[in-house]
Amino acid sequence: MDVPLWFALIVVGWLGVKLIRPPWWLIAVLLLGGYLLAESGLASVVDTTVK
């Protein structure tokens, strides 16, 4: 089965919010932090670490 990554992330995120029920400020901080990290110079360090 070939599922697009964006769809899988939306489904996993939605299930996580429904099942774990984290506070909305924590979700916002994680999303904003991930976006800022992807745009920073640390993105290449994280990319090599993950791979």
N, CA, C and O atoms as a DFTB+ gen file, in Angstrom:
204 C
 N C O
     1  1       0.851      -1.175       0.000
     2  2       0.000       0.000       0.000
     3  2       0.898       1.239       0.000
     4  3       1.839       1.335       0.788
     5  1       0.600       2.167      -0.875
     6  2       1.404       3.367      -1.036
     7  2       0.620       4.573      -0.510
     8  3      -0.291       5.079      -1.166
     9  1       1.002       5.018       0.695
    10  2       0.312       6.140       1.346
    11  2       1.236       7.345       1.338
    12  3       2.406       7.217       1.700
    13  1       0.740       8.522       0.933
    14  2       1.587       9.716       0.970
    15  2       1.992      10.058       2.407
    16  3       1.234       9.826       3.348
    17  1       3.194      10.610       2.559
    18  2       3.717      10.937       3.880
    19  2       2.844      11.970       4.587
    20  3       2.602      11.849       5.788
    21  1       2.373      12.975       3.870
    22  2       1.559      14.015       4.506
    23  2       0.275      13.434       5.076
    24  3      -0.181      13.863       6.136
    25  1      -0.318      12.458       4.384
    26  2      -1.551      11.835       4.862
    27  2      -1.285      10.986       6.105
    28  3      -2.064      11.006       7.058
    29  1      -0.185      10.246       6.085
    30  2       0.166       9.420       7.243
    31  2       0.440      10.285       8.468
    32  3       0.047       9.928       9.578
    33  1       1.111      11.420       8.277
    34  2       1.389      12.317       9.403
    35  2       0.113      12.927       9.970
    36  3      -0.019      13.080      11.184
    37  1      -0.816      13.273       9.102
    38  2      -2.090      13.823       9.570
    39  2      -2.863      12.781      10.375
    40  3      -3.414      13.098      11.429
    41  1      -2.908      11.552       9.891
    42  2      -3.640      10.492      10.590
    43  2      -2.999      10.187      11.938
    44  3      -3.702      10.070      12.942
    45  1      -1.678      10.058      11.975
    46  2      -0.987       9.762      13.231
    47  2      -1.143      10.921      14.214
    48  3      -1.350      10.700      15.408
    49  1      -1.045      12.150      13.719
    50  2      -1.234      13.306      14.585
    51  2      -2.642      13.383      15.153
    52  3      -2.824      13.676      16.334
    53  1      -3.628      13.123      14.322
    54  2      -5.013      13.161      14.769
    55  2      -5.276      12.080      15.818
    56  3      -5.924      12.341      16.831
    57  1      -4.773      10.867      15.576
    58  2      -4.946       9.794      16.552
    59  2      -4.236      10.111      17.861
    60  3      -4.754       9.826      18.940
    61  1      -3.044      10.704      17.761
    62  2      -2.317      11.072      18.974
    63  2      -3.065      12.103      19.800
    64  3      -3.108      12.009      21.027
    65  1      -3.653      13.085      19.133
    66  2      -4.409      14.113      19.855
    67  2      -5.666      13.508      20.473
    68  3      -6.022      13.846      21.602
    69  1      -6.334      12.626      19.755
    70  2      -7.562      12.023      20.279
    71  2      -7.287      11.057      21.433
    72  3      -8.042      11.030      22.405
    73  1      -6.220      10.268      21.338
    74  2      -5.963       9.242      22.347
    75  2      -5.195       9.766      23.554
    76  3      -5.517       9.416      24.690
    77  1      -4.193      10.593      23.325
    78  2      -3.344      11.051      24.424
    79  2      -3.875      12.340      25.039
    80  3      -3.687      12.572      26.233
    81  1      -4.526      13.173      24.256
    82  2      -5.100      14.456      24.675
    83  2      -4.068      15.378      25.322
    84  3      -4.224      15.771      26.478
    85  1      -3.003      15.727      24.570
    86  2      -2.039      16.693      25.114
    87  2      -2.637      18.099      25.087
    88  3      -3.567      18.365      24.325
    89  1      -2.108      18.995      25.913
    90  2      -2.614      20.377      25.863
    91  2      -2.293      21.025      24.521
    92  3      -1.276      20.713      23.901
    93  1      -3.164      21.926      24.077
    94  2      -3.007      22.546      22.764
    95  2      -1.757      23.399      22.679
    96  3      -1.176      23.531      21.601
    97  1      -1.322      23.990      23.806
    98  2      -0.108      24.802      23.764
    99  2       1.107      23.930      23.465
   100  3       2.043      24.378      22.803
   101  1       1.100      22.686      23.950
   102  2       2.212      21.774      23.679
   103  2       2.263      21.407      22.197
   104  3       3.345      21.324      21.616
   105  1       1.117      21.191      21.594
   106  2       1.057      20.895      20.163
   107  2       1.587      22.076      19.361
   108  3       2.357      21.903      18.417
   109  1       1.165      23.286      19.748
   110  2       1.620      24.478      19.039
   111  2       3.126      24.670      19.182
   112  3       3.793      25.029      18.211
   113  1       3.671      24.438      20.370
   114  2       5.117      24.579      20.589
   115  2       5.892      23.550      19.763
   116  3       6.924      23.882      19.181
   117  1       5.414      22.324      19.707
   118  2       6.098      21.297      18.918
   119  2       6.064      21.615      17.424
   120  3       7.070      21.453      16.734
   121  1       4.918      22.066      16.921
   122  2       4.817      22.407      15.504
   123  2       5.683      23.603      15.151
   124  3       6.394      23.583      14.147
   125  1       5.628      24.642      15.968
   126  2       6.423      25.833      15.710
   127  2       7.915      25.532      15.853
   128  3       8.725      25.987      15.045
   129  1       8.270      24.769      16.876
   130  2       9.676      24.397      17.063
   131  2      10.205      23.563      15.913
   132  3      11.338      23.767      15.478
   133  1       9.417      22.635      15.413
   134  2       9.835      21.825      14.279
   135  2      10.007      22.650      13.018
   136  3      10.939      22.431      12.245
   137  1       9.105      23.599      12.814
   138  2       9.208      24.480      11.648
   139  2      10.454      25.353      11.738
   140  3      11.190      25.493      10.762
   141  1      10.689      25.936      12.904
   142  2      11.864      26.798      13.077
   143  2      13.160      26.010      12.974
   144  3      14.147      26.510      12.435
   145  1      13.168      24.781      13.486
   146  2      14.359      23.943      13.393
   147  2      14.649      23.568      11.945
   148  3      15.809      23.514      11.538
   149  1      13.610      23.312      11.174
   150  2      13.797      22.951       9.765
   151  2      14.356      24.111       8.962
   152  3      15.048      23.897       7.967
   153  1      14.068      25.331       9.376
   154  2      14.540      26.513       8.659
   155  2      15.905      27.000       9.157
   156  3      16.479      27.917       8.571
   157  1      16.427      26.402      10.225
   158  2      17.668      26.892      10.825
   159  2      18.877      26.137      10.266
   160  3      18.743      25.231       9.443
   161  1      20.038      26.532      10.731
   162  2      21.271      25.870      10.325
   163  2      21.430      24.493      10.942
   164  3      22.251      23.701      10.479
   165  1      20.665      24.196      11.969
   166  2      20.742      22.889      12.616
   167  2      20.039      21.782      11.821
   168  3      20.144      20.605      12.166
   169  1      19.332      22.157      10.772
   170  2      18.603      21.174       9.983
   171  2      19.526      20.128       9.387
   172  3      19.170      18.951       9.337
   173  1      20.713      20.534       8.932
   174  2      21.638      19.561       8.342
   175  2      22.188      18.619       9.404
   176  3      22.436      17.449       9.116
   177  1      22.383      19.105      10.623
   178  2      22.849      18.239      11.714
   179  2      21.797      17.211      12.071
   180  3      22.101      16.031      12.248
   181  1      20.561      17.663      12.175
   182  2      19.464      16.744      12.478
   183  2      19.277      15.736      11.352
   184  3      19.014      14.561      11.606
   185  1      19.409      16.187      10.116
   186  2      19.244      15.300       8.964
   187  2      20.288      14.187       8.975
   188  3      19.951      13.026       8.745
   189  1      21.532      14.521       9.236
   190  2      22.571      13.477       9.274
   191  2      22.397      12.569      10.469
   192  3      22.719      11.383      10.389
   193  1      21.891      13.098      11.592
   194  2      21.671      12.266      12.771
   195  2      20.545      11.284      12.548
   196  3      20.639      10.126      12.955
   197  1      19.482      11.730      11.907
   198  2      18.328      10.868      11.665
   199  2      18.656       9.789      10.650
   200  3      18.197       8.654      10.777
   201  1      19.436      10.130       9.658
   202  2      19.786       9.139       8.635
   203  2      20.839       8.247       9.192
   204  3      21.295       7.329       8.510
